[in-house]
Structures are given as structure tokens and as C-alpha cells.
Amino acid sequence: MPLVKALIGYAGQNIVRFHMPGHKGFNIFPRDFLDNLIALDITEIPGMDNLYLPCGVIAQAQMLAAKAFGADHTFFLVNGSTAGVLAMIMATCRPGDKLIIPRNSHRSVWSAIIIADVNPVYIQPRYDKENCLVTQISAQDVERALDENPDAVGVMVVHPTYYGLCSHLEKIEKIVHERGKLLLVDEAHGAHFIFHSDLPPSAGELGADMWVQSAHKTLPALTQAAYLHVKGDRVDLRRVAQIIAMLQTSSPSYLIMASLDWARFFMESEGKPLIERLIHEVRAVKSWLQNHTGFLIIDDYEKGEEIAALDPTRLVLDVREFGITGYQAERILREAGIQIEMSDMYRVVLICSVADDKRAFDILIKALNNLAKRLPDCKVGKKTSYDNMSISREIPRQMLSPREAFYSIIERVPLEKSIGRICAGIIGSYPPGIPYFCPGELIDKDGVEELLYIQRCGGVLFGVEKEGLIPVVNTKA
Ligand SMILES: Cc1ncc(COP(=O)(O)O)c(C=O)c1O
């Protein structure tokens, strides 16, 4: 049982978790829930309602969630925000429809576009060149995209990003709704926002028509637990319900659904003071780092006008000053008993939640202090090679729709030999972490050269297979 062994081994190491799920492995769940975990894993027996035709306890739990999150209707999801993103797009777009999406969308957006045969109109998010960080889309860019595409169905926004960056969603909402379009929000990382006024406003408060939240990322809920919320009358609820039933398992986990009910109840009853404490703890770590070490935090970056707010519970540390990469910092922290959520070339990203106690933050400060002290020994001199990195601002020419490209005869060619071909995958790099080429787009020389340059500098390419091959359309087949 290699997987069972590995999981038990990880749990036994008592590693401090700054990664999701937001319950952090602690006994934050009610005793009755924990003691009966296996007994509670049931199926749709009488009295337990049915996720896809709810009229009993699931309907009640969803109603309470809708009230708590400011929605008119909430759907429980057992396949994460991934299912919610798919459902939002599939329920609102017909084949051939245009949807405006940021280029830094989650990959589930492309899955939906391919399945539903939607034509994406991309908005390139702004790029902080100094810090090699993709930030957010601006309200002006949304306005321009809508003016140029008056036939688009709506706009999708990521709010906040993995790094906790929020766009001016309130301005975007006005622009979108003035034109009678739909506002769909991927709030996978912002399920906690509604529970405290010191957090950025949530998509529901800012007028989204539909928004999805991964409860498992920032709330005490089980992995895969997510909410899909709908507000107003622009979206056909019955259509959404039908699509969710198509996308998810016909045997939804009662444990996951119960954890959605629990997370809502817990946050409503105890969330506010716990978030207050969390913001305080994260702020204390940040100011300690600023005063005692050379760590830069994302809060120190100069913010562009496209950024409205930062999630104060997200800890993003920049390790460039020490001459190491974020990947190396992640490894060093793991050796010190801390597992973070994600690293990129420059930074480490830590997910903090109401389940983190003071002890976790104390251990973190100690580990970061040790790391800062030993860093002169592990300098790798990467910093300068990245100083001038940019991203191509031009979005490549769309030759085929993503669906046409996906269903073409595909061949695999080395990236360096792909110039002039039509991309059949999603190819990009970290940094900057957004696709250079999406399905159906013409692969150009500048883009390929930039990707190869980033790779030479130590950046990581995504969408490129082990042998350095990428999928392209075989136009001769
Ligand atoms: C912005 C964004 N949207 C959607 C998702 C998908 O969420 P889930 O893992 O709940 O399916 C993720 C996952 O990391 C994400 O970062």
C-alpha cells in the first residue's frame, strides 16, 4: 500500500502545514464527525437527500450556505472549483459563443472552453516586470475587450490570484453589467473573504452573477469541497443544476458535502475572531521578517493600478535577495519541518487559515530566521540572469478554435522546431506562469525563443513533455 504508507508517514512527521486543505490536519472538525468518519461515509439512503435533486437536508444546507455567502442559490461541489468553473462556462455559453477570460486563468477554464466549444477572447493580465509577477487584469482592459467584442457573453475574472492579488472587481462589475453581460468569478482562493470586513470584499458582495470558491483551500473543509454560488436572474439555475449533475460523480461523498455544511457553520459562528487572529499572526510574521531578515514580502512590491487589494492572510515571501530560488527555499523549509503550498522562481507561497495556531507561526519564524542565516552558504547567483525577463504582450494569432485544435490529429515536436505550427496544448513557463501558447494558436519565433531563454535561466516550462516535445496540430493529416 504505497499510497497509504506515504500518507500515514506524512501525518506522523507532524510537519507544519502551510498548504491546503484549510483544516490543516487539525481536529477543527466536530468530535462526532471525527469519531464517526467511516460510519458517515454513506450513499443516498432515505433521509439523506440527493445532491442532484435536493429537497431535504442537502437543500437546507445549501440554503444556509447561500445565506452566509450572500448568494441566492448555492450548489455544493464535490469536485473542487474545477467542476464549478466548468459548470459556470458550460451553463452560460453555447457552442461558438465568445467569453472574455484572463490569460492567467486556471486550466479548468480551457477544459470548459474545449468541451463547450467556446471562443475565448483573452485579456493579458498586467505584468510586474521588476518582480517577474503576473498581477491582475485591469478594468480598462476589460472595457476594451468588451467594446471590441460586443457579442461576448460575459467576462470571467480570477479573484484573488494564487498570490492573493485582487483586481478592481467593483469597476469591472459596472462595465460588464452596463453592457448587459455576465460576470463569472473564479474565487477559488477567496472563500474566507465574506467572513471579515478586513478582508477584500468577496465576488458576491461585488455583484458577480456566478462565483466559485474552493472551500478546501482556505476554510476548514475536506479536499475537493467547493461552493458554486449564483445571484440574480441572469443565470438559468435549472441549467446549472443539470450541468453540475453531468460533470460530477453520481455517488457524491457525504463526507465532502458535510464538510461544506460544517465549514459554513464554523465560519459563521467562530470565523470572525479567528480571522482577526489570523490577520494579526500573518502581519506579525511579515513585520518580523521585514525587521530581522532580508526577506521581501509581496506587500513590499510597488502595486500597479490594476491591483485593488491583497489578501492579508496569504503569505508570499520573495527570496531573491538571498540568491536562491523559491524552489530551493521550499526544499530548505521542508527540511526544517514546514511544507508550503507552492514556490516559483523567486517566491514561496504559504496558505494560512483559521486552523493555524500561534505555534505554527512561531515555528515558521524560527525556520525563516535559520534560513536567512544560512543563506550566504547556498547562494547560486541566479538573480542577475533574471533581471531583464519580460513576457510577450502580444497574444498569438488564433488559427483554430481550442476545440478544433484539441480534436485535430496531433503530433509531437520539439519546442524549438514548433515555430509556424498550431499549438494543441497549453504551453508556458514559471515565471511568468501564464500560457505563451494556447490550443489553436500559431506558435511564433519570439515566443519560442523567450520560452527557451527562460528555460536556460532555470525557469520551468509547463505543457512540455519530458522529452521536450509539445503537441501541435498535424495539418497534413
Ligand atoms: C485560480 C484557481 N481556480 C480554480 C482552481 C481549481 O480548484 P480546485 O482545486 O478546487 O478544483 C484552482 C486550483 O488551484 C485555482 O488556483
The ligand as an ORCA input file, in Angstrom:
! r2SCAN-3c Opt
* xyz 0 1
  C      -7.452     30.159     -9.581
  C      -7.885     28.736     -9.450
  N      -9.091     28.360     -9.940
  C      -9.548     27.104     -9.844
  C      -8.784     26.125     -9.240
  C      -9.325     24.734     -9.146
  O      -9.681     24.498     -7.811
  P      -9.950     23.033     -7.219
  O      -8.610     22.507     -6.831
  O     -10.833     23.291     -6.036
  O     -10.596     22.223     -8.263
  C      -7.526     26.453     -8.717
  C      -6.693     25.425     -8.102
  O      -5.616     25.628     -7.656
  C      -7.064     27.790     -8.833
  O      -5.861     28.148     -8.355
*
